[in-house]
Amino acid sequence: MESNLFWKSLTFFNFIFFLLWVIFYTYQPDFMSDSDFVTPGSSTRGGAGAKKRSDKYLSDPGRSLIFLASLLTALVLVILIVFFIKMFYKRRVTKCSKDAKGPGDCKFVKI
């Protein structure tokens, strides 16, 4: 793998991970359960209707679930994008000889 592609992938991964983490932390997704929240005024997690409360305090397992979901989603997305770039993006350059007099004397070469 080219070092340039590695650093671009790492930068893209960090951006996607941070974006997903903020979205999941702000707008808690439906895959979270009542045990992922702490009811306001309570010291224990879970309880009846903890998910439906407007404050939505996250418990430690809830924050871990958001971290894991963001991490895995960003990782899979970056791997798929790098795979598609390597498989379907073919870079070509134009090579011309020293005595070329026009574009007809040049050839496309795959890198």
C-alpha positions in Angstrom: 0.0 0.0 0.0 1.3 3.5 -0.8 2.2 5.6 2.1 0.0 8.4 0.7 -3.0 6.2 0.6 -2.3 5.0 4.2 -2.3 8.6 5.6 -5.3 9.6 3.6 -7.2 6.5 4.9 -6.1 7.3 8.5 -7.3 10.9 8.2 -10.6 9.8 6.7 -11.0 7.2 9.4 -10.5 9.7 12.2 -12.9 12.1 10.6 -15.6 9.5 10.1 -15.1 8.0 13.6 -15.4 11.5 15.2 -18.5 12.4 13.1 -20.3 9.1 13.9 -19.3 9.3 17.6 -20.8 12.8 17.9 -24.0 11.8 16.0 -24.5 8.6 18.1 -23.7 10.4 21.3 -26.1 13.3 20.5 -29.0 11.4 19.0 -29.0 8.0 20.7 -29.9 5.3 18.1 -32.7 2.8 18.4 -30.3 -0.2 19.0 -29.7 1.1 22.6 -31.7 -0.4 25.4 -33.0 0.9 28.7 -29.9 -0.5 30.5 -27.7 1.9 28.5 -29.2 4.9 30.2 -29.2 6.2 33.8 -32.5 7.7 35.0 -32.1 11.3 36.2 -31.9 11.3 40.0 -31.0 7.6 40.2 -27.7 6.1 40.9 -28.3 2.9 39.0 -28.6 2.3 35.3 -31.7 1.0 33.6 -35.1 1.1 35.1 -38.5 1.4 33.4 -38.6 4.1 30.8 -35.0 5.2 31.2 -34.7 5.5 27.4 -37.7 7.7 27.0 -36.6 10.3 29.5 -35.7 13.6 28.0 -32.3 14.0 29.7 -31.0 10.7 28.5 -27.9 10.3 30.7 -25.7 7.6 29.3 -24.3 4.9 31.5 -20.8 3.5 31.1 -22.0 0.5 28.9 -24.0 3.0 26.8 -20.9 5.1 26.1 -18.9 2.0 25.4 -21.6 0.8 22.9 -21.5 4.2 21.1 -17.7 4.1 21.0 -17.7 0.5 19.6 -20.5 1.2 17.1 -18.6 4.3 15.8 -15.3 2.5 15.7 -16.5 -0.6 13.8 -18.6 1.5 11.4 -15.8 3.8 10.5 -13.3 0.9 10.2 -15.6 -1.1 7.8 -16.3 2.0 5.8 -12.6 2.9 5.3 -11.7 -0.7 4.4 -14.5 -0.8 1.8 -13.4 2.5 0.3 -9.8 1.6 0.1 -10.8 -1.8 -1.4 -12.9 -0.1 -4.1 -10.1 2.5 -4.8 -7.5 -0.2 -5.3 -9.8 -2.4 -7.4 -11.6 0.2 -9.6 -9.4 3.2 -9.8 -6.8 2.8 -12.5 -4.3 5.6 -12.8 -2.9 6.4 -16.2 -0.2 8.8 -17.2 0.8 10.0 -20.7 4.3 9.0 -21.8 5.8 10.7 -24.8 9.1 10.0 -26.5 11.7 12.7 -26.8 11.1 13.1 -30.5 7.3 13.2 -30.3 5.8 15.9 -32.6 2.2 15.7 -31.5 -0.3 14.0 -29.2 -0.5 11.1 -31.6 3.0 10.0 -30.7 2.2 9.7 -27.0 0.8 6.6 -25.2 -1.2 6.1 -22.1 0.6 3.9 -19.5 -1.0 2.4 -16.4 0.8 2.9 -13.2 
